[in-house]
Amino acid sequence: MSDKGKLALYWAASCGGCEIAVLAVNEKILDVANAFDIVFWPCVMDGKVRDIEKMPDKSIDLCLFNGGIRNSEQEYMARLLRRKAKVLVAFGSCAHEGCIPGLANMNSRDEILQFVYKDSPSADNPKGVLPEVETKVPEGTLHLPFFYDTLKTLGQTVDVDYYLPGCPPEPERIWDAIVAILSGKLPPPGSVIGAETTVCDDCPRKREEKKIKEFKRTWQIIPDTEKCLLEQGIVCCGIATRAGCGALCPQVGSPCIGCYGPNAGVEDFGARMMTAIASVIDSEDPEEIDRIIQEGIPDPVGTFYRFSLAHSSLRRSNRAGNGKPAAKEEEAEVSGR
Amino acid sequence: MSDGTFEPKIVGFLCNWCSYRAADLAGSSRVKYPPNVRIIRVMCSGRVDPTFALKAFELGADGVLLAGCHPGECHYLEQNYKAMRRFSMLKHTLRAMKLEEERFQLLWASAAEGNRFAEHVAKMTEEVRKLGPLSWRRNWIEKGLDDKEIEKFLKEHEEAMEVPAR
């Protein structure tokens, strides 16, 4: 047996970009392999959940977990890896704040299944079959994971030691984090490993005075190359977003969409964006303000919570049928949290 | 909720210079209005960050009232215009989150308008009462699933996670 550390990586509800980002550290991946035995990484190598189950608790030194918790299997894996890992890192935006999968929290499970299996243009499902948790076949019973109504972040499911933001995290930041973890130079548990400035601080564009009469969508104008995008009326999330990417998007004329998550001290990303964006509207007439907002920002949740709906104060949309008095035990459960 | 009727919880952010004084006046002139608003005094309506309102809903408020000086009469010159824009922006977002309009309201009330404040609170309380409780946190709990059932699924996964090799 080698005396190297043990590393596990897992992929829950996410697109897979985080796995690619780990490989994007290029030749340094060999240094990772020098420092760690990789015990589990389903995307890249064979490995069985049974083997992980058999390992003693806390025997994995580091687990990088990407993806949100969308179904019961992912919850099982999150709890299993939490038990086995000394350090559990919520890796990337999905595990950290729900990211794009979390936007599905605007709809209920039933609506999602209805669209995906029946209504979507590419669905070919004449019998209208929906996935069942249990299906009896002659050979026995088949199981599928239970699809949750609300996507949770990893931190809402189990205790997380560190968060590595980004969709996906930049390779340099991943490397910095691995070095920090290996050398034990870590911030207090529960914190985000990253910068404490905003994307605006990295952005070379010139900022003067923000006064906005009209918001513009990116396809409506060719932005000036020097001037702050927000001053040109493009909703740019750099103000609330943690630095770490090097302001890649605004430098090429595309607004920051907030993939690096809320900066330190920002409790709710969308609220911070709303504060900043609303403040620069150049009008004192309520009707004009409403018009500017409604015409300029047709999809406020997708604009302000593109990466962080599951992590936000409200987590998901209000459910139809809410408003009825809570059942007794449900009320107790709510107040007990 | 002792006699079974629903009493909405409304969090009111009132500015120090006008609306809080309006509430004060309503009290000292003994205007009757429902006791459903929990008042938080802030120096200016412009101080109210959307985070405050979201936090109130998250923690169990059924409604949030934002009140400040009339436009043009702000103690800090024009910060209530800022409040107006933020209110508009947050309202737009909350609408998209399927929150009923009546649960988030804006009121301009000067220090002399105790009656206006009391009337608005009475009206808002009735509107929110009609909608019923919000209890946003209930949205997070898996519908029809309690922790025990989730545990049952997890146990099944433990048993059925892997197809044994033949």
Chai-1 contact restraints between the chains, C-beta under 6 A:
chainA,res_idxA,chainB,res_idxB,connection_type,confidence,min_distance_angstrom,max_distance_angstrom,comment,restraint_id
A,V49,B,M161,contact,1.0,0.0,6.0,A-B,restraint_1
A,V49,B,E162,contact,1.0,0.0,6.0,A-B,restraint_2
A,R50,B,E162,contact,1.0,0.0,6.0,A-B,restraint_3
A,S72,B,F153,contact,1.0,0.0,6.0,A-B,restraint_4
A,E73,B,H157,contact,1.0,0.0,6.0,A-B,restraint_5
A,Y76,B,L154,contact,1.0,0.0,6.0,A-B,restraint_6
A,Y76,B,H157,contact,1.0,0.0,6.0,A-B,restraint_7
A,H143,B,A160,contact,1.0,0.0,6.0,A-B,restraint_8
A,F146,B,F153,contact,1.0,0.0,6.0,A-B,restraint_9
A,Y148,B,E142,contact,1.0,0.0,6.0,A-B,restraint_10
A,D149,B,E142,contact,1.0,0.0,6.0,A-B,restraint_11
A,D149,B,K143,contact,1.0,0.0,6.0,A-B,restraint_12
A,T150,B,W140,contact,1.0,0.0,6.0,A-B,restraint_13
A,E267,B,T51,contact,1.0,0.0,6.0,A-B,restraint_14
A,D268,B,T51,contact,1.0,0.0,6.0,A-B,restraint_15
A,D268,B,L54,contact,1.0,0.0,6.0,A-B,restraint_16
A,A271,B,P50,contact,1.0,0.0,6.0,A-B,restraint_17
A,A271,B,T51,contact,1.0,0.0,6.0,A-B,restraint_18
A,A271,B,L54,contact,1.0,0.0,6.0,A-B,restraint_19
A,M274,B,P50,contact,1.0,0.0,6.0,A-B,restraint_20
A,M274,B,M89,contact,1.0,0.0,6.0,A-B,restraint_21
A,M274,B,L90,contact,1.0,0.0,6.0,A-B,restraint_22
A,T275,B,D49,contact,1.0,0.0,6.0,A-B,restraint_23
A,T275,B,P50,contact,1.0,0.0,6.0,A-B,restraint_24
A,A278,B,R85,contact,1.0,0.0,6.0,A-B,restraint_25
A,A278,B,R86,contact,1.0,0.0,6.0,A-B,restraint_26
A,A278,B,M89,contact,1.0,0.0,6.0,A-B,restraint_27
A,S279,B,K82,contact,1.0,0.0,6.0,A-B,restraint_28
A,I281,B,R85,contact,1.0,0.0,6.0,A-B,restraint_29
A,E284,B,Y81,contact,1.0,0.0,6.0,A-B,restraint_30
A,P286,B,M84,contact,1.0,0.0,6.0,A-B,restraint_31
A,I289,B,R85,contact,1.0,0.0,6.0,A-B,restraint_32
A,I289,B,S88,contact,1.0,0.0,6.0,A-B,restraint_33
A,D290,B,S88,contact,1.0,0.0,6.0,A-B,restraint_34
A,I293,B,S88,contact,1.0,0.0,6.0,A-B,restraint_35
A,I293,B,M89,contact,1.0,0.0,6.0,A-B,restraint_36
A,I293,B,H92,contact,1.0,0.0,6.0,A-B,restraint_37
A,P300,B,H92,contact,1.0,0.0,6.0,A-B,restraint_38
A,P300,B,T93,contact,1.0,0.0,6.0,A-B,restraint_39
A,P300,B,A96,contact,1.0,0.0,6.0,A-B,restraint_40
A,V301,B,A96,contact,1.0,0.0,6.0,A-B,restraint_41
A,S313,B,L54,contact,1.0,0.0,6.0,A-B,restraint_42
A,S313,B,K55,contact,1.0,0.0,6.0,A-B,restraint_43
A,S313,B,E58,contact,1.0,0.0,6.0,A-B,restraint_44
A,R315,B,W140,contact,1.0,0.0,6.0,A-B,restraint_45
A,R316,B,N139,contact,1.0,0.0,6.0,A-B,restraint_46
A,S317,B,M97,contact,1.0,0.0,6.0,A-B,restraint_47
A,S317,B,K98,contact,1.0,0.0,6.0,A-B,restraint_48
A,N318,B,K98,contact,1.0,0.0,6.0,A-B,restraint_49
A,N318,B,L99,contact,1.0,0.0,6.0,A-B,restraint_50
A,R319,B,N139,contact,1.0,0.0,6.0,A-B,restraint_51
A,G323,B,L131,contact,1.0,0.0,6.0,A-B,restraint_52
A,G323,B,G132,contact,1.0,0.0,6.0,A-B,restraint_53
A,K324,B,G132,contact,1.0,0.0,6.0,A-B,restraint_54
A,A326,B,S135,contact,1.0,0.0,6.0,A-B,restraint_55
A,V334,B,S135,contact,1.0,0.0,6.0,A-B,restraint_56
A,V334,B,R137,contact,1.0,0.0,6.0,A-B,restraint_57
A,V334,B,R138,contact,1.0,0.0,6.0,A-B,restraint_58
